[in-house]
Amino acid sequence: VPITPFGPWSYDLSEEEARSLLADCPDGAVFVSHSPPKNAVDRDSKGKSLGSTAVREAIERTEPVLTVCGHIHGSWGETTEIGPTPVVNAGPDGVAWTLSAAGADH
């Protein structure tokens, strides 16, 4: 989901467009989004939260087994959880995860 808080670039979506796009996400999948969820691995170098509320709502609703995002450089490599869902801002170097029926191991 390409939501950018910095202005109208390329093919960015508004929060409402993203919310509509994410409405049919299945429960328990792996969620991959360019934009991070609001208030999770989304802080810029000045500490400002720049994530997407639509992405966060989709994660809270569907509880993916893992969420991977990027985009916000100030949070590259950070991990957190939203409910039972591990959320990682993979950044340019990526992060390796092993998924199992018991959950995700970092």
C-alpha positions in Angstrom: 0.0 0.0 0.0 1.8 3.1 -1.2 0.8 5.8 1.2 3.3 8.7 1.5 2.9 11.5 4.0 5.3 13.6 2.0 3.1 14.7 -0.9 1.5 13.4 -4.1 4.2 11.1 -5.6 3.8 8.6 -8.4 0.9 6.2 -7.6 0.3 7.0 -3.9 -3.1 6.4 -2.4 -5.1 8.4 0.1 -6.0 6.8 3.4 -9.6 6.2 2.1 -8.3 4.6 -1.1 -6.0 2.3 0.9 -8.8 1.4 3.3 -11.0 0.4 0.3 -8.1 -1.6 -1.2 -7.4 -3.4 2.1 -11.1 -4.2 2.8 -10.8 -7.7 1.4 -7.6 -8.8 3.1 -7.9 -12.3 4.4 -7.5 -13.2 8.1 -4.2 -14.7 9.2 -2.1 -14.0 6.0 1.3 -12.5 5.7 0.8 -8.7 5.2 3.3 -6.9 3.0 3.0 -3.1 2.6 5.4 -0.4 1.5 3.8 1.9 4.1 4.1 1.0 7.8 1.1 1.0 10.2 0.4 4.2 12.2 2.4 4.3 15.5 4.4 1.1 14.8 7.9 1.1 13.1 6.9 4.4 11.5 9.0 7.1 13.2 11.2 9.4 11.1 14.6 10.6 12.3 12.8 13.4 14.3 10.5 10.9 16.1 7.4 11.8 14.1 4.9 9.0 13.4 4.3 8.8 9.6 2.5 5.5 9.2 -0.9 4.7 7.7 -4.1 4.4 9.8 -5.6 2.2 7.0 -2.7 -0.2 7.2 -3.0 -0.4 11.0 -6.8 -0.9 10.9 -6.3 -3.8 8.4 -3.7 -5.4 10.7 -5.9 -5.1 13.8 -8.9 -6.5 11.9 -7.2 -9.5 10.1 -4.3 -10.4 12.6 -1.8 -11.4 10.0 0.9 -14.0 11.1 3.5 -11.4 10.1 3.5 -7.8 8.7 6.5 -6.6 6.7 6.8 -2.9 5.7 9.5 -0.4 4.9 9.4 3.2 3.6 10.2 5.2 6.8 14.0 5.2 6.9 14.2 6.3 10.6 12.6 3.0 11.6 14.6 0.6 9.4 15.2 -2.7 11.2 12.7 -2.0 14.0 10.2 -4.6 15.1 7.1 -4.4 17.3 3.7 -6.1 17.7 0.1 -5.1 17.0 -2.0 -7.5 19.0 -0.6 -11.0 18.1 1.0 -9.8 14.9 4.8 -9.2 14.7 5.5 -6.1 12.6 8.9 -5.4 11.0 10.2 -2.5 9.1 12.7 -4.5 7.0 14.6 -1.5 5.5 17.0 -1.9 2.6 18.9 -4.9 4.3 15.8 -7.0 4.9 15.1 -9.3 7.9 15.0 -13.1 7.9 12.0 -14.7 9.7 11.0 -18.3 10.2 7.3 -18.9 10.3 5.8 -21.9 12.0 2.3 -22.9 13.3 3.5 -21.8 16.7 4.2 -18.2 15.5 7.1 -16.3 14.1 10.7 -16.6 15.3 13.1 -13.8 14.5 
